[in-house]
Amino acid sequence: MLKNVKPVRVVMLFEQINQGVWARAYLIVDETTKSAVLVDPVIDFIERDSAMLVERGLTLVCVMNTHTHADHVSAAIHLARKFGCPYLMHESTGVSCADLLVEDRQEISFSGLDFTFHLSPGHTSDAMCIEIGDFLLTGDFLFNGEGGVGRDDLPSGSIDDHWNSLQVLDRFDPEILICPGHDPPGLPESTLGENRTSNPVLQCSTRADYELWQRNEWEKLGEVSRLEYSLPANLTCQLPDPGYYR
């Protein structure tokens, strides 16, 4: 039996890599092994992200999506194919090329990176939060502060499911940082506890209050641009039609 062996301490880098735009993506790295995970990468930045991995000497071990995106084309499957790693989503997804599917509360480790997945449908039926360390990647399930949450009027969205899914947040420490799929450029992450006092959705006391908030958002935001290109591309794992870039 080995004695006096100290456990290996994982030094983790957590970085939001899409600066200056609303759509956020996250790079998570075990700096000891240089193993990397990307969450919610965007097709517009695939060349930049590929070059970044190579330049930093990182090994991409998994690409994850918090949900099936409708407002932009995901780079997840294309990066997974390029670097030969799994594409992870929740098992309820309709994305057939996602080859590593997880259940609610399932835990998976990649190198020294320990992830736990939490089903949180509403914005989409396959939406999930990804917990790692002191960070909670919420996709469009929860934004920071005045942003509220993602809209529920898109394909597979459900007001009832989203309202019920908010109970998932009771699983987490108030000090966990909320890292969403969208937020204004430069807005810092807030803790869950801070969001409970600043986020209007978390101030809703009834389902009727929540529906009113959602419907006001739909009217304010209007139609989703690129929906006709983004959703089919993400579901079929194809590159977008050239019209997407106009």
C-alpha positions as CSV (number, residue, x, y, z in Angstrom):
1,M,0.0,0.0,0.0
2,L,1.3,3.4,-1.0
3,K,1.8,5.8,1.9
4,N,2.2,9.6,2.0
5,V,0.9,10.1,-1.5
6,K,-0.8,13.4,-1.8
7,P,-3.9,13.7,-4.0
8,V,-3.3,15.4,-7.3
9,R,-4.8,18.9,-7.2
10,V,-6.5,20.0,-10.4
11,V,-5.7,23.5,-11.5
12,M,-8.7,24.6,-13.6
13,L,-9.0,27.5,-16.1
14,F,-12.5,28.7,-16.7
15,E,-12.8,31.3,-19.4
16,Q,-15.7,33.0,-21.3
17,I,-14.2,33.2,-24.8
18,N,-16.7,35.2,-26.8
19,Q,-15.9,38.8,-25.9
20,G,-17.9,41.6,-27.4
21,V,-20.9,39.6,-28.4
22,W,-24.1,38.4,-26.8
23,A,-23.7,34.7,-27.4
24,R,-21.3,33.3,-24.8
25,A,-19.1,30.2,-24.9
26,Y,-16.9,28.7,-22.3
27,L,-13.5,27.1,-22.3
28,I,-12.7,24.8,-19.3
29,V,-9.2,23.5,-18.9
30,D,-7.3,21.1,-16.6
31,E,-4.0,23.0,-16.7
32,T,-2.1,20.0,-15.4
33,T,-3.0,17.7,-18.3
34,K,-4.0,20.5,-20.8
35,S,-7.3,18.7,-21.4
36,A,-10.0,21.1,-22.5
37,V,-13.8,21.2,-22.8
38,L,-15.8,23.7,-24.8
39,V,-19.4,24.6,-23.9
40,D,-21.8,26.2,-26.4
41,P,-19.3,27.2,-29.1
42,V,-20.6,29.3,-32.0
43,I,-20.0,28.5,-35.7
44,D,-18.9,32.1,-36.4
45,F,-15.8,31.6,-34.3
46,I,-14.9,28.0,-35.2
47,E,-11.6,29.0,-36.9
48,R,-10.6,31.2,-34.0
49,D,-11.5,28.4,-31.5
50,S,-9.6,25.8,-33.4
51,A,-6.5,27.9,-33.6
52,M,-6.7,28.8,-29.9
53,L,-6.7,25.1,-28.9
54,V,-3.7,24.4,-31.1
55,E,-1.8,27.5,-30.0
56,R,-2.3,26.8,-26.3
57,G,-1.4,23.1,-26.8
58,L,-4.7,21.9,-25.5
59,T,-6.4,18.5,-26.1
60,L,-10.1,18.9,-26.7
61,V,-11.7,16.0,-24.8
62,C,-15.4,17.0,-25.1
63,V,-17.7,19.6,-26.6
64,M,-21.0,20.2,-24.8
65,N,-24.2,22.1,-25.6
66,T,-26.5,23.2,-22.9
67,H,-29.5,22.9,-25.4
68,T,-30.4,22.9,-29.0
69,H,-29.8,26.5,-30.1
70,A,-32.3,28.3,-32.3
71,D,-30.7,31.8,-32.6
72,H,-27.3,30.8,-33.8
73,V,-25.5,27.8,-35.4
74,S,-23.5,25.7,-33.0
75,A,-19.9,24.7,-33.7
76,A,-20.1,21.7,-31.3
77,I,-20.4,18.8,-33.8
78,H,-17.9,20.4,-36.2
79,L,-15.3,20.9,-33.5
80,A,-15.9,17.4,-32.1
81,R,-15.4,15.8,-35.5
82,K,-12.3,17.9,-36.2
83,F,-10.6,17.0,-32.9
84,G,-12.0,13.5,-32.5
85,C,-13.9,13.9,-29.3
86,P,-17.4,13.3,-28.0
87,Y,-20.3,15.7,-28.5
88,L,-22.4,15.8,-25.3
89,M,-26.0,16.8,-24.8
90,H,-28.9,15.7,-22.6
91,E,-30.5,12.4,-23.5
92,S,-33.8,14.1,-24.4
93,T,-32.3,16.0,-27.3
94,G,-33.4,15.6,-30.9
95,V,-29.9,16.2,-32.1
96,S,-29.0,12.7,-33.6
97,C,-25.3,13.3,-33.9
98,A,-24.8,14.0,-30.2
99,D,-22.9,10.8,-29.3
100,L,-22.5,11.2,-25.5
101,L,-25.9,11.6,-23.8
102,V,-26.4,12.3,-20.1
103,E,-29.2,12.0,-17.6
104,D,-30.4,14.4,-14.9
105,R,-27.8,14.6,-12.1
106,Q,-25.3,12.4,-13.9
107,E,-21.7,13.0,-13.1
108,I,-18.9,12.6,-15.7
109,S,-15.2,13.3,-15.4
110,F,-12.8,14.3,-18.2
111,S,-9.2,14.2,-17.0
112,G,-9.5,16.1,-13.7
113,L,-12.6,18.0,-14.7
114,D,-15.8,16.8,-12.8
115,F,-19.1,17.8,-14.4
116,T,-22.6,17.3,-13.1
117,F,-25.6,17.7,-15.4
118,H,-29.0,19.1,-14.4
119,L,-32.1,18.8,-16.7
120,S,-33.9,22.2,-16.8
121,P,-36.4,22.2,-19.7
122,G,-38.4,25.2,-20.7
123,H,-36.5,27.3,-23.1
124,T,-36.1,24.0,-25.0
125,S,-37.1,20.5,-24.0
126,D,-33.5,19.4,-23.8
127,A,-32.1,22.3,-21.8
128,M,-29.7,21.5,-19.0
129,C,-27.4,23.2,-16.6
130,I,-23.8,22.1,-16.4
131,E,-22.2,22.3,-12.9
132,I,-18.4,22.3,-12.5
133,G,-16.7,23.5,-9.3
134,D,-18.0,27.0,-8.4
135,F,-19.6,27.6,-11.8
136,L,-23.1,26.8,-13.2
137,L,-23.4,27.0,-17.0
138,T,-27.1,27.7,-17.5
139,G,-27.4,28.2,-21.2
140,D,-30.7,30.1,-21.9
141,F,-32.4,28.6,-18.8
142,L,-31.2,31.5,-16.6
143,F,-29.5,34.8,-17.5
144,N,-28.0,37.2,-15.0
145,G,-29.9,40.0,-13.4
146,E,-32.4,42.0,-15.5
147,G,-31.9,39.5,-18.4
148,G,-34.3,37.0,-16.7
149,V,-34.4,33.8,-18.7
150,G,-34.5,32.7,-22.3
151,R,-37.8,33.0,-24.2
152,D,-40.2,30.0,-24.2
153,D,-42.0,30.6,-27.5
154,L,-39.4,28.9,-29.7
155,P,-39.7,25.3,-31.0
156,S,-39.9,22.8,-28.1
157,G,-40.2,25.6,-25.5
158,S,-42.7,25.5,-22.7
159,I,-43.8,28.1,-20.1
160,D,-45.0,25.4,-17.7
161,D,-41.8,23.4,-18.0
162,H,-39.6,26.4,-17.5
163,W,-41.6,27.6,-14.5
164,N,-41.3,24.1,-12.9
165,S,-37.6,23.8,-13.8
166,L,-36.7,26.9,-11.7
167,Q,-36.9,24.5,-8.7
168,V,-33.6,23.0,-10.0
169,L,-31.9,26.1,-8.7
170,D,-32.6,24.9,-5.1
171,R,-29.9,22.3,-5.6
172,F,-27.1,24.8,-5.6
173,D,-25.2,26.9,-3.1
174,P,-26.1,30.6,-3.3
175,E,-22.4,31.4,-4.0
176,I,-22.3,29.5,-7.2
177,L,-21.6,31.7,-10.2
178,I,-24.3,31.8,-13.0
179,C,-22.6,31.6,-16.4
180,P,-25.4,31.9,-19.0
181,G,-25.5,31.4,-22.8
182,H,-26.3,35.1,-23.4
183,D,-25.7,38.4,-21.6
184,P,-24.7,41.9,-22.6
185,P,-21.0,42.1,-23.6
186,G,-18.9,42.9,-20.6
187,L,-21.5,42.1,-18.0
188,P,-19.9,40.1,-15.1
189,E,-21.3,36.9,-13.8
190,S,-23.4,37.1,-10.7
191,T,-23.9,34.5,-8.0
192,L,-27.2,32.6,-7.7
193,G,-27.8,34.5,-4.4
194,E,-27.4,37.8,-6.2
195,N,-29.8,36.7,-8.9
196,R,-32.4,35.8,-6.4
197,T,-32.6,39.5,-5.5
198,S,-31.9,41.1,-9.0
199,N,-33.4,38.7,-11.5
200,P,-37.1,39.5,-12.3
201,V,-38.0,35.9,-13.0
202,L,-36.7,34.7,-9.7
203,Q,-39.0,37.4,-8.2
204,C,-42.1,35.8,-9.8
205,S,-44.3,34.3,-7.1
206,T,-46.8,32.5,-9.3
207,R,-46.9,30.8,-12.7
208,A,-49.2,33.6,-13.9
209,D,-46.5,36.2,-13.0
210,Y,-44.0,34.2,-15.0
211,E,-46.2,33.9,-18.1
212,L,-46.8,37.6,-18.1
213,W,-43.1,38.3,-17.9
214,Q,-42.5,35.9,-20.8
215,R,-45.2,37.4,-23.0
216,N,-43.8,40.9,-22.4
217,E,-40.4,39.6,-23.5
218,W,-41.8,38.1,-26.7
219,E,-43.4,41.4,-27.6
220,K,-40.3,43.3,-26.8
221,L,-37.8,41.0,-28.6
222,G,-39.9,40.2,-31.7
223,E,-38.8,37.6,-34.2
224,V,-35.6,35.6,-33.8
225,S,-33.2,36.3,-36.5
226,R,-31.6,33.4,-38.3
227,L,-34.1,30.9,-36.9
228,E,-34.8,29.4,-40.3
229,Y,-31.1,28.6,-40.8
230,S,-29.9,27.9,-37.3
231,L,-32.4,25.4,-35.9
232,P,-32.3,23.0,-39.0
233,A,-28.5,23.2,-39.1
234,N,-28.2,22.3,-35.4
235,L,-30.7,19.5,-35.5
236,T,-29.2,17.9,-38.6
237,C,-25.5,18.7,-37.7
238,Q,-24.9,20.4,-41.0
239,L,-23.2,23.6,-41.8
240,P,-25.6,26.5,-42.3
241,D,-27.0,27.6,-45.6
242,P,-24.9,30.5,-47.1
243,G,-27.9,32.8,-46.4
244,Y,-27.1,32.5,-42.7
245,Y,-24.0,34.8,-43.1
246,R,-25.9,37.6,-44.9
